[in-house]
């Protein structure tokens, strides 16, 4: 009885700590048919009974592995602190978000579950912190980023970057993607990174030329947030054009032929440039007129010449929705959501507040 009470208290504490730290539980699952599935573990608790606790609920953040020894629901469980015991599993199925979408796999189909926790605790700053950071130094920096959910690396090469190495993103290819769970993003935040155009022609084409990143809704695989360099985004907007939470903005009205030198300078368009997309549902307090969305390039705010309220399908608060963050596009989506020209991307970060200290 005493151990049961202690275990229950530990589980309650773990759930609370898990929520505070914005942890994501990654899973590698081995199935009885020889399949292997990787992704985010979505089941909130592993329930069952043991000799010392007839009604045990384990927070996934406590569990290191679950090894199913038979088809009767029994499993060998190892916790992250090294405790090991046999448990009669009561869950009929486990939910996993993978590259194939959200899966609900019957417990009887599992051979093993291996769980690991990736936290996104604040790193510095009184008003918020860093919740995602991928250096793009190599494949390992994608599958195990410095901060935030683990990603999947498909293919690609790494070249000299702004800081260390950088991912070379080629057109019409999926190089890397990250499953972003609901509750991970806030109604205020900042995405910042370095990018470099790798293209011989100075002419900017239509669509994403390039599209520097894409958040797509995990359920519909339609775009939710992106930054494009474009001569026509399909809505009569050109230049720097974004689709993002609460608004879409562009710095040039109308469809026109543009050169990259029109957006940067004729001399610097092939250089590294720093991008930051900042949003706040209630308005960005540090920027004049307090817009809900701002694009900052090389420390200067891009004028919002075109400011469009988001279409109805985008009016979902970031904190309520799961996404796929992809480079260069969500592989389940239409190729129309892909980048149309190559670029290098480096040091991609997401902050959980409307960070504006890059403004000059």
Buried (B, 14 or more C-beta within 10 A) or exposed (E): EEEBEEBBEBBEEBBEBBEEBBBBBBBBBBBEEEEEBBBBBBBEBBBBBBEEBEEBBBBBBBBBBBBBEEEEBBBBBBBBEEEEBEBBBBBEBBBBBBBEBBBEBEBBBBBBBBBBBBBBEBBEEEEBBBBBBBBBBEBEBBBEBBBBBBBBBBEBEBEEBBEBBBBBBBBEBBBBBBBBBBBBBBBBBBBBBBBBBBBEEBEBBBBBBBBBBBBBBBEEBBBBBBBBBBBBBEBEBBBBBBBBBBBBBBBBEEBEEBBBBBBBEEEEBBEBBBBBBBBBBEBBEEBEEEBBBBBBBBEEBBBBBBBBEBEEEBEBEBBEBBBBBBBBBBBBBEEEBBBBBBBBBBBBBBBBBBBBEBBE
